[in-house]
Amino acid sequence: MTFDALRTALQGGIYRVINPFVRLLIRLGFTPNAVTLTGFGLNVGVAVLFIVGGEEGNRGDLRYVGWGGALILFAGLFDMLDGQVARLGNMQSTYGALFDSVLDRYSELFTFLGICYYLVAHHYLLGSLGAFIALIGSMMVSYTRARAEGLGVECKGGLMQRPERVVLLGVSALACGVSSAWLGGDYKLFVPGIPFHVFETMSILTFPIAVLAVLANITAVARLRQAKRVLALREAAPAASLPSAQAAAVLLIGLLGSSLSLEAAPQQPMLTFPVPSGVAHQLFYLQRDPNTNTIIYQLNVNSAGQLDEDEPISIFWIRYEEQGQHKDLNFIQRRFAYGLSARKIAPGKYELKFAAYGKVPFVLMKSSFDNAFHVYATVANKQIQLERVYLRIEGGTFWVPNVRYIELKGRDAASQKPVVERIPV
């Protein structure tokens, strides 16, 4: 089982335990924002408790640390309660999600404020440095995700997300306070030959904080690298290609959606698109705004005219905007937009699925009219021998174009009469 799967399973188990309490809160009239605010107040209490311990306690009195750990865990429970109150009470809102995220950051800052103050006050200088570095990592984990999602990149995961940080801090602080009752608050372990102690009671808190500092910053860097890979793949797609895999998905969903209304007699596109010629074994081609560059789908045969059964279709660009050069599809175009997967379902018959949309297949098979291979698509119970696909775009942005309609051109498979169908989007 992967770490994420284990984390999800544990989270599901906790939800089953706390759901009765969640329903009680809903009946009492608690809103998700009220629960979030309560959790924030408890985390401020954590900071106050540690600060008081730093001022009034002494170096060997770790009771404040133990009670602080218990309060961290109790306050952390409200981090889970607010989301469940929103879901089970049907009170989810965009502002509620923002409010929760902002107060979570404030809560964590106050918690680390209290811990750092306590450690400095009692001269645990290395421990306080570790706590500050842990604070930096914790904030950057959250900031990296927020910034990446602001750029349209989902950036989750990692070994030290907020629930793990809360549990590690709370359990270690609680264990430190409880252990001091047996070990003593000022217990130190020395190893012969080493001039300083290698362990003390406070280490039960400071060692886990050091681990948190390392793993939180590793998590932040890992999220940054993940976002970099996604953004690099986006930027690798040339401006002449289809705006994004998302747009290609819109195209193919439009092609295959039987619930959309269909019209005949399409209007002439604004651009004058060339008709590809001289392409041996051409099956169909795809064109779209804002330029005349064309994607060719070609039957993949060897020099003897035999079909490659493992890869029956080859795909390439004719870059009319670049002196008609032939170019292969890049990685994103092949894997997420225009690429086709083929599965043999009968002798001389293949099921084709576009990378961007694989729920409804196209079919490659021989026609009874000319005994040659063609690609067929079924639209509104009509089987079309496909020749051209056109995507009409008017405005929008590079990544989110305004797709007006999809146009299919070909022949009726039954009568061989020319047919054009437009699908409004």
N, C-alpha and C positions, 0 to 999 in steps of 0.2 A: 504494500500500500504506500502511495506517495505521501509526502508531507502535507500537501494541500488536501488530499482525500482524507487523511487522518484528522486534519484540522476541521474539515467540514463535518465529519462524523461526530467529533467531540462537540462541536457547536450545536449540531442537531440534538444531541443528547441533553445538553444544557437547556436548550429551548423547551424540550419536553418537560423538564423539571420546573422551569420558571413560568410556563404558560398559565397555570392556574392563578399565580400571583398577578400576572399581566392582566388577565380577565378581571380580577378583583379591582385593579387600578382603573380599568376602563369603566367598570360599574360605579366607582367612586367619583368619576368625572375627571380623572387625570388625563391631560393631553400629552402628546410626545414631547412638546417643548417644555412642559412643566417637569417632566421626568428628567430631561436633559439638564434643566436648570438646577434641579435637586442634586444631580450627580456633580455638577460644577461646584455647588456650595460645599459638598462633602470634600471635594479635592482642595478647596480653599482651607477647609478644616484640617486636612492633612498637612498643609504647609504651616498653618498656625501651630499644630501639635509639635512638629519638628523644631520650629523656631523657639517655642517655649522650652522644649527639651534642651536646645542649645544654650539658652540663657539661664535656666534654673537647674538643669540636671548637671551631673558631673560625668567625667570621662568613663567611669565604670558603671554608671546607671543607664542601662539600655532599655528600661521599661518604655520610655517614649518611642524608641525605635519599634518595639513590638506592637504597641498600640497604633503607631502610624502605619505599620504594615497591614494590620487588620482593617483599618479605615480605608487604605488604598484598595483592598479587595472588595470591601463593601461598596465603595464609590464606583469601582469598576463594574459592579453588577448593573448599575444604572446605565452604563454604556450599552448593555445588551437590552435592557428593559425598554428604552425609548424607541428603538427600532421595532421591537415586537408590539409595543402599544400602537405604533403607527400602522403596522401591517394588520394585526388582528382587529383593531378598532376602525380600520378603513379611514385613517386620518393622515395618509401620506401626502406630503406636499414638497415642492421644490425648495421653498424657503425653509421648511423644517429640516431638510437634509443639509442645507447650508448652515443653519443655526447649530445643528448637532456637530458639524465638522469644526466650526469656529470655537465652540465651547470645549470640544475635546482638546484642541490645541491649548486653549487657556488652562484647562485642567492639568494637562501634562506639564506646562510651564510652572504652574504653582507647586505641583508635587516636587519637581526637581529643585525649585527654589528652596523649599523647606529642607530637602535632603542635603543640598549643597551647604546651606546655612549651618545645619547641625554638624556636618563633618568639619567645616572650617572652624566653628566655635570650639570644637574639641580637638583641634589640631590633627585631624586626619587629612593631611594636605594631599597626599597621593590619591586617597579615596575621593576627595572633593574634585580633583582634576578629572578623575575617571567619570564622576557623575556629570561634570560639565560637558565632557566629550560625548557621553551618552545622550545628554540633552540635545546637543548639536545633531547627532545622528537621528534621533527621534523626530526632530523638526524637519530634517531634510528628507526622511522617508515620506512624510506627508506632503511636503512641498513639491518633491519630484513628481509624485503622482498627480497632484493638482495641476501643476504646470504642464505635464504631458497631456493630461485629459483636456486642458484648455487648447492644445494644438490638435486635438482629435485622435490621440493615441491612448488606448487603454493600457494602464500601467499599474498592475496589481501584483500581489505575490511577494515572496521574500520570507526570510526566516524570523524577522523581528518586526512584525506589524503591531499595531496598538494593543490588541488583546494579549499577545505574548509579552509585551513590555509591561503591561499592568500586572499580569500574573507573576512574572519574574520579580518585579520590584516588591509587590505585596508579600509574596511567599518568603522571599529572602529576608525582608525586614521583620516579618512576623517570626521567622525561625531564629533570627538573630536575638530578638528580645526574649523568646522562650528559652533559648539555649543558655542565655546569660544566667538563668536561675540555677543551672547545674554547673556550668563551666566557670561562672564568675564573669563579671563585666570586663575585667582587666586581664583575663587569661592570655598568656603568650606561650607559644611553642618555639623552642630553640632547637637547632640541629647542630651537633658538635662540628666545629670547623667553620661555621658560618657566624660572623660577628653580629648578626641581627636576627630577630625573630622571623620565622617564615609563616606564622599564622597567629592570629589573635581572634578574640570573640567577634570583633567588628568585621573581620574578614568574611563572616557568613553573609554580610550585606555587601561589602565592597568588592569581593570577587565576582559575584553575579552582576554587579553594576559594570565591572570591567568587561565581562562577557557581552553585556547589553551594548556597551559602547562600541565594541568591535563589530558585532553582528548588525546593529542598526545602521552603521555607516556602510557596511558591506551591502546591506539591503538597498540603501539609497543609491549606491554606485551601480548595483545590478539593475535597478529600475532605470537609471540613466542610460545604461548600455542597451537595455531593451528598447527604450524609446529611440535611441540613436539608430538601431537596426531598422526599425519600422520607418522612420523618417528618411533614412538613406534609400530604402527601397522605393519610397514615394518619389523622391527626387531623381531616382535613376530612370523613371519613366519619362521619355521625351515629350516635349510639349505637343508634338504632332500626333501623339497617340491619343486614344480615347481618354477622356479626362480622368477616369479612375476605374478600379474594379467595381466600385459601387454603381457607376454609370452603366457599366456593361451588364451588371445584374439587373438594373432597371430595364435595359434593352431586352434582355432575354426573358425576363418576367413578362414584359409586354408582349413578346412574340408568342409566349406559350400560354398566357392567361386566357382561358375560354370564356371568362365572365365579362370581359371588356367588349364594348360595342365595336363593330367593324363598319368601315365605310369603303365605298368604291370610288373610282375616278379621282385619285389624289391630285393635289395641285403640283405644279412644276416647282422643284426646289429652287432657291435663290441662286445657288452656285450651279455652274454647268459642270457636271461630273463626267469624266471620260469613261468609256466602256472598255474594260480591259480586253486586249486582243493578243493573239499569238501565244496564249498560255495553254500548253498541252495538258489535257486531262483536267481542265478547270471544272469544278463542281458548282461553286457559287462564290460571290464576293460581297464584302461589306464596306459601306461608305458612310460618312457622317460629317457634319459640320465640325470645325470651322474651316476645313481644307479638303482637298481632293485626294489625299493619300488613301490608298485602298488596301484592304486585307483580302488575300486570295486563299481560298480553300481548294486544294488540288488533290486529285486522286494520286496516291503514292504507289507508282509502279516501277519495276526495274527495267533494264534495257531490253529484256525479252517480253515486256508487256505484262508481266505477272504482278499481281497485287501483293503488297506487303501486308500480311494478315495481322501482324503485331501492331503496325502503325499505318492504317489504310489511308490516312489523310495527312498531307503536309500543308503547312500554313506559312505564309510569308507576306511581307509588305511590298507593294509597288509604291514607291515614294515619288509621286508625280510632282510634289513640291521640291524635289531634289533630283531633277533630271531623270526621273523614272527609275531610280535605282531599286534593285530588289534587296530587301533586308529581312533577316530573321526577326521573329518576335523576341522581345527581351523577357527576362525572367518573370516580371510581374504580369506582363501581357499574356504569357503562356500559362502561368500557374493560376492566375486569379481572374482573367477576363476572357481572352479569345481562344485559349487552348481547348482542344477536344480530347476526350477519352473515348476509346472505342472498345466495344465488347461484342464478340461474335456470338450471335444468337441462333444462327442457322447457316447452312452453306450459302455463301454469297450475300449474307445479310448481317449488318452490324448496327448495334445500338450506339448512338453518339450522345455524349453529354458535354455541354459547355462547362468550363471551369467555373464560370461565374454563377451558373444556375443549373443544377443537375437533377431537379425534381422531375422534369418532363423531357424525355429524350427525342432527338431526331433519329432518323433511320437512313442508313446508307444501303442501297440495294439496286439491283438491275431493273430497268424498265422493260416492260413487255413490248413497248413500241420500237425501241432501237437496240435492245439487249445491252445497253451501256449502264454503267453505274451513275446514280444520281442521289442527291440528298433530299429527303422528304420531310415536311413539317405539316402537322395537322392543326388547322385553325378553324374554329367554329364548325367542326365536323367535315371540313373540306381538306383533302390531302393535296398539298401544293408541292410540285417539283421545283425546288428552290433554285433561283438564279441570282437574286440580289436582295440584300438587306440594307435599308437606309435608316439612319437615326437622325431626326431633325432636332437641333439644339438652337434655342434662342436665348442668349444671355446666360445669367448665372455666373458661377465662378469656375475656376479651373477644376476644383475637386468636387463641387456640387453644381453641375450644369442644370439648366432649365430645359428638360426634355419635353418637347411638345407632342411628338408622335413617332411611331415606328411604322415603316413601310416595307411590306414584303412584295417581291415581284417574282413571278415564275410562270409555271403552267399548271393548269388543272390536271391532276394525275389521271383522271378518268377520260377526259375529252382532249387533252393536250392543247386546249385553248389558252391564250395568254390571260393571266389574272394578276391583278394588283390589289392588295388589301392594306388599308391604313388602320393602325391601332392607336387611338388617342391615349395619351399617358396622363 
